[in-house]
Amino acid sequence: MGTDEDTVPKVVILGGGPCGLYAARVLAKEGLRVTVVEKEDIPGGLATSHNRGGNFYDLGVHMLHEFDQEIFEDIKELMGGERIEVQLDAKIRWAGSFYRYPLQFADMIRGIPPLELAQMVGGLFLAQIREKVSPWDPANAEEALIQLYGNPLYRFFFKDFTERYWGIPPHELSATFIKSKMPRLSAVDVFKKILSKLGVKEKAGRAVESALLEETLHYSRTGAETMPRRIAAEVERIGGRVLLNCSVSELHVENGRVGSVTFACSKTGKIERIDCDYCISTIPVPKLVESARPRPPKEVQDSCDELRYKPIAVYGLLVKKEKAIDGLYIYYRERIFHRVGEPKNAGLTVNPPDHTVLIVETTCEIDDGKWRGDDGVFERIVSDLEAERICRREDIVEKHLLRAATGYPVFALGFEPHLKRVQRYIDGVDNLFSTGRQGGFCYPNMHSAMRMGANAAGRALDLLKQKNRQGTE
């Protein structure tokens, strides 16, 4: 690229989570002028931690996997001595006992009474046979789950929990969610396991269903905040800008291209408008479309109204105990919270040293009791923590409420055509890319989100090369 600043391509990246930050890293390394616009006061989006009273509280459980080796090696170098390795030790509370997570079929059936178990195994076989003999397309998540597991197992294990977690009955969720997120518990796989215990094993080299039960994760003494902080610092070191406390207000689209972005700084009250040659958005899709000027067609706006996100409320607790749970985190199916993490078990530094930090995760709705942190809700949380023998009421020294309005995309029944209509509009703006969990309306983990950011950066670079070739012809 040229060295004259007026000729260097300018890129604005909306959102400073793992996806946006990694896109910024890729583009800044290529010499482009990159500006990241992030509404929070720290980088990282959902995948970070917040300092409250001298301790760090993660907004959920966020540790780095090694699945994408290129991403991992890059982040490993960036984190340097702040990175620590920790062995995966996740559990699920099921049928009065604790099992390793991901939950295996053999573990699940141990908690089912014999007569019901016989019905469920029969239902599972019937589901497998029906799919082989007469495949069918499920109309919703309920039908998709029944297709995978059979009706008895669906009603026993999935129905109530799915509705409690999402606040939506399974028949009002899209089958797309189940197809893309649910592990398959094939009856064939179950009997392969039984045969293997009898000495009849498959040849080596095939994939193992439970391979992820053993895995090294990567974390830091200050929690999830280290990785986004180090990426942001590197972006700025090589010439980019990471602007915090800044919210996008207008995206100016002219002749099918984004020409500039207007954003407001919540700390200074200033409004800034910057030109750009390319724009990568990782903010929620409805927010992106709402910001476009001129306004998109009404049908696009209406489709945006149909795209929903599930809010989350995380209760960070400082607890006067050396250790509260056995593991990094535990999933619960019958409590007000769905997961409790203890990051100290992954190496988090906690002050005072004889205390620990608990991350208590709940799904909620905007302005309901969990979102507001009502006393009654907290009483239920404490009661459930006591019932699980995690901690006592008198052990809790501090409580901190962390919230995210757009925690998880909701694959509500019929969302697909609305998402396609919105995506067509975005694709029609040839220098605009919407990606990541929020911008792609999908469920990537951290390394996958960073890969999505790298891919969006690659598309921008390809367009730039194409433009340069046309300019020399």
N, C-alpha and C positions, 0 to 999 in steps of 0.2 A: 504494500500500500504506500501511497505517497506520504511525505512528511508534512506538507502544508495542511494545517488544521482545517482550513476551509474546504479541502478536497477529500478529507478522510470521511468515509461513510459513518453516519451517526445512527445508533440503535438505542431505542428506549425499551426497557424491559419492565413490565408491570407486574409487581409482586416479587418479594425477595425471599421466597422459600427455596428449598433445595433445587427445584426445577429452574426457577429464574436465575438464581445465583450461578448455577453451573453453566447455563446458557451464556451468562455474562462472562464467566471465566474463559469459555471457548472463544468468544468473539474478541475479548480484550487481548488474548494471546495472539490473535491474528492482526492486531493493530487497529481495530475499529474503535470509535469513540462510543463508549457504552455508559448509559445511565440507568441504574436500577431505581425504581420508585416503590418504596415499601411503606405501608400505612402504620406499622407498629414501630415501637422505639428500639427494637432489636431485630436483626435479620433472622430468618429461619422459618417464618410462617408457623404452621402446625408442628413442625419438626424442630422445636427449640425448647429451652427451659428458661424460667424466669427467676431472677434473684429476689427473694422476699425475706427480709430480716437476716441476710447473710447466708441463707441456704438457697440451693437451686431446686426448682420444682419443674419437672418436665410436663409438657402439655400432652400427656399420654406416654406410651412406651415407644421410644425411637432410638434404635441402635442400628449400626451399619452392618449389612451382610457382605459376603465376599462373592456373590453370584456373578456380578459383572466385574471381571478382573481388571479391566482397563480403568473403570471408575474407581474401584477399590484401591488400586496401586496409586492413583493420583491423589485420592483423599488421604491415604496413609502418609504420603509424603507431606501433604499440606498440614496435617494435624501434628506431625512430628512426635515429640515426647509427650504431648498431651493425650495421645491415643493409648487406651488400655484394652487388652483382650479379655473377654469373658466368655465362658461356656454357656450355651443356651440351657436354661433350667426353668422351663415354663410348665405350668400345671393347670389342670381344670378340675374344679370341684364337681363331682358327679356321683349321684346315688350314695351320698354319705361318705365318700372316700376321695382321695386325690389321685389323679392319673397324669401321666406325662402328656404334654400338649405338643404337637397335634394329637388329638384324641384318636386312638385306634379302635377299630370295630370290636376287637376282642375285649378291650377295656369297657366299651360302651355296654355290651351285652351282659357284663358281669353285674350290672346294677338293675337288671330287668328280671322280675319274677318268672319262673320256668314256663308257666302256661302262656303268659304274654309273650315271652321270648319265642316260643314255638310259633305263635301267630305272626310275629314280626319276621322271623326267618322265612316262614312260608310266604308272607307278603313280599319280602325282598326277592325271593326266587320267582314269584309270579311276575313281578315288575321286570326282572331281567328277561324272562321268557317272552313277555309281551313285547318288549322293545326289540327283541330279535325277530319275532314272528310278524309283528304288525307295528312298526314304528309310527309314532304320532308326534305332532308338534303341540306341546303344552301351551295353553292360552294364558297362564299366569304362573306365579311362583309356587302356589299350592300344587297345581298340576305337575309342575316341573319336579318338585320334591317327591311327590307320589310316584312319578315316573322313575326316579332314581332309586327310591328306597321302599316303595310300597306304602299302602295306606296306614297299616297299623304302626309302623315305625315312624312315619311322618307325624301322626297324631300324638305319639308318646314322646318323641324327642324334639321335634322341630316347631310344631304349630304355635304353642303358647310362647316359647322363647322368642321366636321371630317377631311375633306381634308386640311383645313387651319391649323388645330392643328398638324396633323401628317405629312403634306407635301406629302401625298399619297392619291389618290382617294379611296373611300371605296371598289371599286371592286378589288383593288390590296391589300387589307388587308384580313387576314384570318377570317373566321367565328368564329374561336376559341376565338378571342378577344372579340367579341360581346357577345358570350354565357357566357364568364367568367366574364365580366365587366359591362354589361349593365343591369340596373334595368328593371324589366318587368312592363309595363303599361297595364295590362290586361283589356279588355273591361268589363269582368265580375266584376273585382274589382272596376272599375269606377261606375258601376251601383249599386254595393253594397253600395258604399258611398252615392249615391243619395238616395237609400232606407233608409239608416240610418238617413239621415236628415229628412225623412218623418216619422221617428219613428219605422221603421222596422229594427231592429238591430240583429246581430248575438249574440249568447250566449257569455258570458265573457270567457276569458282564451285563445282565439286564438291570433295569432301573429298580430300585428298592423303594416301596411305598413309604417306609418310615425313615428314609435317609436323613430327613431334616430334624429328626429327634436329636441328632448329634451335630452341633454346629458351633463355630466360633463367631461371636459377635464383637463389635468394636464400639467403645464408649469413651467416657473421660471422667476425670475427677469432678468436673463442674457440670456434668450431665450432657444433655443433647445440644446445648448451646455452642459447644466448642466447634463442631464441624461448620455450621453456617457462619460463625464468627471468623474462622480462619479462611473460608472461601471468600467472604466479603473483603477481608483485609488484603487478600492476594489480588482481587479484582482492582482495588484501589491502588495497590502498589504498582501495578502495571498500567495505570492510567485511567481506569474506569471510575465512575462515581456510584456510590450506594447512598441514596437519599432516604433517611428514615423519617418517620412521622409525616409522611406525605401521601395524600390520597388523590387518586385520579379523579378528575371532574369532567374533562371533555377530551374526546378523541376526534381530531379534526380530519375528516375523510374528504379528499378532493380528487376527482377524476379517477376513482377506483383505487386510491392509495391513501395511506395515512401520511399526512404532511407534518403534523405536529401534535403534541400532547399537552394539555393543561392540567396542572395538579396544584393542590393547596397544602401548605405546611401547617399542621395543627399547633405547633409550638410558636411559630413566629406570626402566623396569620397571613403570611405572604402567599400570593398566587404567582406561579411561574408557568410560562409556556415555552416549550423547547421544540425545535424542529427535529425531524428524524427521517432517515431513509428507510428504516425497517422498524417494526414494532413487534415484540414478542410479549404476549399476554399470558400470565398464569393466574390472574384474578378470576373470581367466579364468572362464568359465562354471562349470566344476566347483568352483572355489573358492567362488563365490557360493552355489551350491546346498549345498555342504558346510557353509557357515556358517549356513544357515537354521535357526531354532528356532521351533516344533518341526520335526524333520527332515521333509523331503518324503517322499512315498510311495516305497516301495522301488524301484518300476519307474523312477522319475525318477532316483534315485541310481544305479541300474544303468546307465541311459542315459548318465549323466555319466561313468561309468567307461569308456565307449566313445569319448569325445571326447578326442582326443590333440593335443598340441602338439609341434612339432619344436624342440628346444633349439638354441641357437647358442653358439659360442665364438669370440670375436673376439680376435685377437692384435694388440695395439697396439705398434708398434715405433718407437723413436727411432733414426734412422739417420744416420750421419755422411756425408751427401751433400746437395748443394744441391737436387737433384731426382732422383727415382728412376724415375718412369714418365711417359709422354707422354699426359696427359689427367687427368681427375678420378678416374676409376676404370676398371678393366678386368675383364671377366668371363673366367674360364678354365674350360674343359670337362674338362681331363685332368690337373689338379693336385689336391693335397690340399685346397687352398683353392678357393672358387668365385668370389671377387671380391677384388681388392686396390684400395684407394682411397688417394689421396695428397691429403688436404685442404689441404695447403699450396698446391697448385695452384689451389684455390678461394679463397685469401686467408687461410687459417689462419696465425696467428702462431706460429712455432716458435722455441724457445730451446735451444741457441745458434742464431743466424740461419743459420749454414752447415750446419745439420742439417735433416732433414725427418722427418715422421711418416707411417708406413704403417699402414693399417687392413686387416688380413688376416682375412677372414671364412671361417668354416667352419660347417657343420651337424654335429651330433653327437647323442649320447644322454647322459642324465644319468649321470655317473660313468664315462664311457669315457675313453680316453686324451686325446682333444681337450678334453673338458670339464675333466679334471684338469690338463692342461698337462704331460703326461708328457714326459720328455726325448726319448724316441724320436719322439714326434709333432712336437716342435719341430725336431728334426733333419730330418724329412721336409719341414717347412715351409721351413726354411733351404735345403735342397737344391733345392726347387722354385723358390724365389726366385732362387737362383744360376743355375739352368738357364734361367730367363726373363730373366737379366741385369738383374734389378731391384736387387739389392744383394748384396754379399758377406758372408760370415759375420763377418769382422772389422769390417764397417761398422756392425753392430748394437750400439748402446750400451745400450739398455734394452729390456726386454720386459714388457708388462703384459697380463694375461689378464682380459677382460671377458666375462661370461656372462649368458645369459637362458634360464631353464628353459622359458618358453612363447613362443619366438620366432615360430613360424608355426603356424597351425592346420593339422592334417593331415586332408585330405579322404579318409580311408580308405574303402574299399569298404563301403557300407552305413551310412555315418554319418548320412545324412539323416533317417531316422525317429527316431533317437536325439536329434538336435538339435531336431527338431520337438516331441518329447515334453517335453524340457527347456524349450523356449520356451513351450509351452502352460502349464506350471507357472508360469513367470515372469510370463506375461501374466495369469495368474489372480490375481496380487498387484497390485491396481490402482494402486498408487502406486510401483511398482518398474519401472525401465527398465534393460535390459542392452544395452549398445551398444559400438561401437568394435571394434578388431581382436580383442581378447581376449574382450570381452563379447558381441560379435556373431558371433564365430567366422567372420571374413571377412578380406579383404585390402585395407583402405583405405590409401592413402598419407596424408601428413600433412594436406593440405587436406581430403581426404574424411573423415578421422577427425574433424577439427574440425567439419565440417558435420554429421556424425552426432551429435556432442555438442550442437550448436546445435538439431538436430531433437528430441533427447531433452528438452532444456530447454524447447523449445516445447510439447511434449506435457504437461510438468508445468505450464506456465503455462496451457494450455488447460483442464486439469482444475481448476486454481485458479479460473479465471474462471467455469467452470461451477458450482463450489461456491459462489462468491460470488453468482451469479445466483439459485441455489436458496435461498440464505440471505435474499435480499431479497424473495422471492415470498410 
